[in-house]
Amino acid sequence: MAAVTIRNLPEETHRALKVRAAQHNRSTEAEMRTILEDAVRPAGRLRMGTMLADMSRKIGLTNADVEALGQTRDRTPAEPVSF
C-alpha cells in the first residue's frame, strides 16, 4: 500500500482532524484515509457495468439476445499494423 506525506498542513486543520477522528472513534490517520476515500470514490459514482445492465433491462435485452450477438461476431484474429 502507498504511503502519503502531507507537508505544511495548518495546525488548525490538524486539530480539527483530531477532533473529527475522536468523534468517529478512529485514529487521525484512519480519519484521513476515510476522508480521502470518500473524496475520490464517492458512493454515488457511476459504475459502468451497473449502468449497462440497467440500460439492457430497460430495452428488454435478454441473455438469449446477448448469446445471439456473440455468435454473429467476427472471431477472426486482428492483423498487426504494418508501418
KETI-744312 format. One line per 10 residues: their letters; for each residue y, x, z of N, C-alpha, C, O, CB. Coordinates in Angstrom, 2 decimals. Glycine has a CB too. Layout:
A> Y/X/Z/Y/X/Z/Y/X/Z/Y/X/Z/Y/X/Z | ...
***
This chain:
MAAVTIRNLP> -1.19/0.83/0.00/0.00/0.00/0.00/1.24/0.87/0.00/1.24/1.97/0.56/0.00/-0.94/1.20 | 2.28/0.38/-0.61/3.53/1.13/-0.71/4.30/1.07/0.60/4.20/0.11/1.36/4.38/0.60/-1.86 | 5.08/2.10/0.82/5.98/2.15/1.97/7.40/2.20/1.45/7.67/2.86/0.44/5.67/3.37/2.91 | 8.31/1.52/2.12/9.70/1.44/1.69/10.60/1.88/2.84/10.38/1.50/3.99/10.06/0.01/1.22 | 11.59/2.67/2.52/12.60/3.08/3.49/13.92/2.44/3.10/14.33/2.53/1.94/12.72/4.63/3.58 | 14.59/1.81/4.04/15.89/1.21/3.78/16.94/2.05/4.49/16.97/2.13/5.72/15.94/-0.30/4.25 | 17.80/2.66/3.69/18.84/3.51/4.26/20.13/2.72/4.41/20.36/1.72/3.72/19.07/4.76/3.38 | 20.96/3.17/5.32/22.30/2.61/5.52/22.29/1.11/5.83/23.19/0.39/5.40/23.15/2.87/4.29 | 21.31/0.65/6.55/21.26/-0.75/6.98/22.25/-0.93/8.12/22.16/-0.23/9.13/19.81/-1.16/7.42 | 23.18/-1.85/7.99/24.16/-2.04/9.06/23.46/-2.41/10.38/22.45/-3.11/10.40/25.17/-3.15/8.68
EETHRALKVR> 24.02/-1.91/11.46/23.43/-2.15/12.79/23.35/-3.64/13.10/22.38/-4.09/13.71/24.25/-1.43/13.87 | 24.37/-4.41/12.69/24.34/-5.87/12.94/23.16/-6.52/12.22/22.52/-7.43/12.76/25.68/-6.53/12.47 | 22.87/-6.06/11.01/21.75/-6.60/10.25/20.44/-6.27/10.94/19.55/-7.11/11.04/21.74/-6.06/8.80 | 20.31/-5.05/11.42/19.09/-4.65/12.12/18.90/-5.47/13.39/17.78/-5.90/13.68/19.14/-3.16/12.45 | 19.98/-5.68/14.14/19.88/-6.51/15.35/19.46/-7.94/15.00/18.63/-8.53/15.67/21.24/-6.53/16.10 | 20.06/-8.48/13.92/19.72/-9.84/13.51/18.25/-9.94/13.10/17.59/-10.94/13.38/20.62/-10.29/12.35 | 17.73/-8.90/12.43/16.31/-8.87/12.06/15.42/-8.85/13.30/14.40/-9.52/13.35/16.01/-7.66/11.18 | 15.82/-8.07/14.29/15.04/-8.00/15.53/15.01/-9.35/16.24/13.97/-9.76/16.75/15.62/-6.93/16.46 | 16.15/-10.04/16.26/16.21/-11.36/16.89/15.35/-12.34/16.12/14.58/-13.10/16.72/17.67/-11.86/16.96 | 15.48/-12.32/14.80/14.69/-13.25/13.96/13.20/-12.98/14.13/12.41/-13.92/14.21/15.10/-13.11/12.47
AAQHNRSTEA> 12.81/-11.71/14.18/11.41/-11.35/14.37/10.90/-11.88/15.71/9.79/-12.41/15.79/11.23/-9.83/14.29 | 11.71/-11.73/16.76/11.31/-12.21/18.08/11.14/-13.74/18.07/10.23/-14.27/18.71/12.35/-11.80/19.14 | 11.99/-14.43/17.34/11.89/-15.89/17.26/10.59/-16.32/16.56/10.04/-17.38/16.86/13.10/-16.47/16.50 | 10.09/-15.49/15.65/8.86/-15.81/14.94/7.64/-15.11/15.54/6.55/-15.14/14.96/9.00/-15.43/13.47 | 7.83/-14.46/16.69/6.74/-13.74/17.37/6.10/-12.69/16.47/4.87/-12.57/16.41/5.67/-14.72/17.84 | 6.95/-11.92/15.77/6.48/-10.86/14.89/7.24/-9.58/15.22/8.27/-9.59/15.89/6.66/-11.24/13.40 | 6.70/-8.48/14.71/7.44/-7.23/14.81/8.57/-7.27/13.78/8.56/-8.08/12.85/6.50/-5.98/14.57 | 9.54/-6.38/13.96/10.64/-6.32/13.00/10.10/-5.96/11.62/10.55/-6.52/10.61/11.71/-5.29/13.45 | 9.16/-5.06/11.56/8.57/-4.66/10.28/7.86/-5.84/9.62/8.01/-6.05/8.41/7.59/-3.50/10.49 | 7.09/-6.60/10.38/6.40/-7.77/9.83/7.41/-8.81/9.34/7.19/-9.46/8.32/5.47/-8.39/10.89
EMRTILEDAV> 8.50/-8.96/10.07/9.54/-9.91/9.66/10.16/-9.49/8.32/10.39/-10.33/7.45/10.63/-10.02/10.74 | 10.43/-8.20/8.17/10.99/-7.70/6.91/10.02/-7.90/5.75/10.43/-8.25/4.65/11.36/-6.22/7.03 | 8.72/-7.68/6.00/7.72/-7.91/4.95/7.72/-9.37/4.53/7.66/-9.68/3.34/6.31/-7.51/5.44 | 7.80/-10.28/5.50/7.81/-11.70/5.20/9.05/-12.09/4.41/8.95/-12.86/3.45/7.73/-12.52/6.49 | 10.20/-11.58/4.80/11.45/-11.88/4.10/11.38/-11.40/2.65/11.74/-12.13/1.73/12.65/-11.23/4.83 | 10.90/-10.17/2.45/10.79/-9.63/1.10/9.79/-10.41/0.27/10.04/-10.71/-0.90/10.40/-8.16/1.15 | 8.65/-10.73/0.85/7.62/-11.51/0.14/8.17/-12.86/-0.29/7.98/-13.27/-1.43/6.38/-11.70/1.02 | 8.85/-13.55/0.61/9.43/-14.86/0.28/10.49/-14.75/-0.80/10.65/-15.66/-1.62/10.03/-15.49/1.53 | 11.22/-13.65/-0.81/12.29/-13.48/-1.79/11.76/-13.23/-3.20/12.31/-13.75/-4.17/13.19/-12.33/-1.38 | 10.70/-12.46/-3.32/10.22/-12.11/-4.65/9.05/-12.96/-5.13/8.73/-12.97/-6.32/9.82/-10.67/-4.68
RPAGRLRMGT> 8.41/-13.67/-4.22/7.30/-14.54/-4.60/7.45/-15.90/-3.93/6.67/-16.26/-3.04/5.94/-13.90/-4.22 | 8.46/-16.66/-4.35/8.70/-17.96/-3.71/7.51/-18.92/-3.92/6.80/-18.85/-4.92/9.99/-18.59/-4.27 | 7.33/-19.81/-2.96/6.20/-20.75/-3.01/6.28/-21.68/-4.21/5.25/-22.09/-4.74/6.14/-21.57/-1.73 | 7.48/-22.02/-4.65/7.64/-22.96/-5.76/7.71/-22.30/-7.12/8.18/-22.91/-8.08/8.86/-23.77/-5.55 | 7.25/-21.04/-7.22/7.36/-20.35/-8.51/6.41/-20.96/-9.53/5.40/-21.56/-9.19/7.07/-18.86/-8.35 | 6.76/-20.78/-10.78/5.96/-21.32/-11.88/4.70/-20.48/-12.05/4.77/-19.26/-12.21/6.78/-21.35/-13.20 | 3.57/-21.13/-12.02/2.30/-20.46/-12.25/1.81/-20.90/-13.62/1.57/-22.08/-13.85/1.25/-20.79/-11.12 | 1.66/-19.94/-14.51/1.35/-20.23/-15.91/0.05/-21.03/-16.06/0.02/-22.01/-16.80/1.25/-18.94/-16.69 | -1.01/-20.62/-15.38/-2.29/-21.32/-15.51/-2.20/-22.76/-15.05/-2.75/-23.66/-15.70/-3.36/-20.60/-14.72 | -1.52/-22.99/-13.95/-1.35/-24.35/-13.43/-0.54/-25.19/-14.40/-0.86/-26.36/-14.64/-0.66/-24.32/-12.05
MLADMSRKIG> 0.51/-24.60/-14.97/1.35/-25.31/-15.92/0.54/-25.70/-17.17/0.64/-26.83/-17.65/2.56/-24.47/-16.31 | -0.25/-24.77/-17.70/-1.05/-25.06/-18.89/-2.10/-26.13/-18.62/-2.34/-26.99/-19.46/-1.72/-23.78/-19.40 | -2.73/-26.07/-17.45/-3.72/-27.09/-17.10/-3.07/-28.46/-16.99/-3.64/-29.46/-17.44/-4.42/-26.72/-15.78 | -1.88/-28.53/-16.40/-1.16/-29.81/-16.29/-0.80/-30.35/-17.66/-0.93/-31.55/-17.91/0.10/-29.64/-15.44 | -0.34/-29.47/-18.54/0.01/-29.91/-19.90/-1.23/-30.45/-20.62/-1.15/-31.46/-21.32/0.63/-28.74/-20.70 | -2.36/-29.76/-20.46/-3.60/-30.20/-21.12/-4.01/-31.58/-20.63/-4.44/-32.42/-21.42/-4.73/-29.19/-20.85 | -3.89/-31.80/-19.32/-4.25/-33.11/-18.77/-3.33/-34.21/-19.32/-3.79/-35.31/-19.64/-4.18/-33.09/-17.24 | -2.04/-33.90/-19.42/-1.07/-34.90/-19.89/-1.35/-35.34/-21.33/-1.15/-36.50/-21.67/0.34/-34.35/-19.79 | -1.80/-34.41/-22.18/-2.06/-34.79/-23.57/-3.50/-35.24/-23.79/-3.87/-35.61/-24.90/-1.74/-33.63/-24.50 | -4.31/-35.20/-22.72/-5.67/-35.71/-22.81/-6.68/-34.72/-23.36/-7.73/-35.13/-23.86/-5.69/-36.93/-23.64
LTNADVEALG> -6.39/-33.43/-23.30/-7.31/-32.41/-23.78/-8.52/-32.35/-22.86/-8.37/-32.31/-21.64/-6.61/-31.02/-23.87 | -9.71/-32.33/-23.45/-10.95/-32.28/-22.66/-11.64/-30.94/-22.86/-11.23/-30.15/-23.70/-11.90/-33.45/-23.04 | -12.69/-30.69/-22.07/-13.46/-29.46/-22.23/-14.09/-29.40/-23.61/-14.21/-28.32/-24.19/-14.53/-29.35/-21.14 | -14.51/-30.55/-24.13/-15.10/-30.58/-25.47/-14.08/-30.13/-26.52/-14.44/-29.44/-27.47/-15.62/-32.00/-25.80 | -12.82/-30.52/-26.35/-11.77/-30.09/-27.27/-11.59/-28.58/-27.23/-11.45/-27.94/-28.27/-10.44/-30.79/-26.93 | -11.61/-28.03/-26.04/-11.44/-26.59/-25.88/-12.61/-25.85/-26.50/-12.42/-24.83/-27.16/-11.30/-26.22/-24.38 | -13.82/-26.36/-26.31/-15.00/-25.74/-26.91/-14.93/-25.79/-28.42/-15.29/-24.82/-29.09/-16.28/-26.42/-26.43 | -14.47/-26.91/-28.99/-14.33/-27.03/-30.44/-13.32/-26.02/-30.98/-13.54/-25.43/-32.04/-13.89/-28.46/-30.82 | -12.24/-25.81/-30.26/-11.26/-24.80/-30.67/-11.87/-23.40/-30.65/-11.61/-22.59/-31.54/-10.02/-24.85/-29.75 | -12.68/-23.13/-29.65/-13.33/-21.83/-29.56/-14.33/-21.60/-30.68/-14.50/-20.46/-31.11/-14.03/-21.71/-28.23
QTRDRTPAEP> -14.99/-22.63/-31.16/-15.98/-22.49/-32.22/-15.32/-22.26/-33.58/-15.91/-21.61/-34.44/-16.86/-23.74/-32.29 | -14.12/-22.76/-33.78/-13.46/-22.61/-35.07/-12.60/-21.34/-35.15/-12.04/-21.03/-36.20/-12.60/-23.82/-35.35 | -12.49/-20.63/-34.08/-11.65/-19.44/-34.03/-12.29/-18.30/-34.83/-13.51/-18.13/-34.83/-11.41/-19.00/-32.57 | -11.46/-17.53/-35.50/-11.91/-16.38/-36.28/-12.28/-15.26/-35.32/-11.42/-14.77/-34.58/-10.82/-15.92/-37.30 | -13.54/-14.85/-35.33/-14.02/-13.82/-34.42/-14.14/-12.45/-35.10/-14.74/-11.53/-34.53/-15.36/-14.22/-33.84 | -13.57/-12.31/-36.28/-13.61/-11.04/-36.99/-12.76/-10.02/-36.22/-11.61/-10.30/-35.88/-13.11/-11.20/-38.45 | -13.32/-8.84/-35.96/-12.53/-7.83/-35.24/-11.27/-7.47/-36.03/-11.29/-7.42/-37.26/-13.38/-6.55/-34.99 | -10.21/-7.22/-35.34/-8.96/-6.85/-35.97/-9.07/-5.45/-36.54/-9.75/-4.59/-35.97/-7.79/-6.95/-34.97 | -8.40/-5.22/-37.66/-8.36/-3.90/-38.28/-7.24/-3.09/-37.64/-6.15/-3.61/-37.41/-8.15/-4.00/-39.82 | -7.51/-1.82/-37.37/-6.43/-0.99/-36.80/-5.30/-0.79/-37.81/-5.53/-0.80/-39.02/-6.99/0.38/-36.34
VSF> -4.12/-0.62/-37.31/-2.94/-0.42/-38.15/-2.98/1.00/-38.70/-3.28/1.95/-37.98/-1.62/-0.68/-37.35 | -2.68/1.11/-39.97/-2.63/2.42/-40.61/-1.19/2.79/-40.91/-0.46/2.00/-41.50/-3.47/2.43/-41.89 | -0.78/3.98/-40.50/0.60/4.42/-40.74/0.65/5.46/-41.82/1.73/5.94/-42.16/1.21/4.97/-39.47
***
